[in-house]
Amino acid sequence: MTSNKEPRIGVGVFVMNAEGKFVLGKRKGSHGANTWALPGGHLEFGESFETCSEREILEETGLQIRDIRFLTATNSVFEAEGKHYVTIFMAAVLSNDSDQPEVTLLGVTLLGAMK
């Protein structure tokens, strides 16, 4: 890679509710604008994956999560654009279903065993 840029590290979180549905949101901004994606964001210096997950979910959705755990990671290099992303995927359970803000919940079977 010819770029001297450092990789950007992001965290995406599969947030499950008690009914086995997960949260998706429509992306804003330049990267993936208007596409559906998991909530999440960039890892801050010195932050754990779990702390980043809690912070980003609260900031983006107003939801609180628990039982946070690591799932997998991707390492994506886009040489033509000079971009390098490392994405950490986490799983979590919604802490309280009683007072959900306006979020999109979609059914899922792949991670249904996480209840």
Buried (B, 14 or more C-beta within 10 A) or exposed (E): EEEEEEEBBBBBBBBBBEEBBBBBBEBEEEEEEEEEEBBBBEBEEEBEBBBBBBBBBEEBBEBBBEEBEEEEEEEEBEEEEEBBBBBBBBBBBBBEEEEBEEBEBEEBEEEEEBE
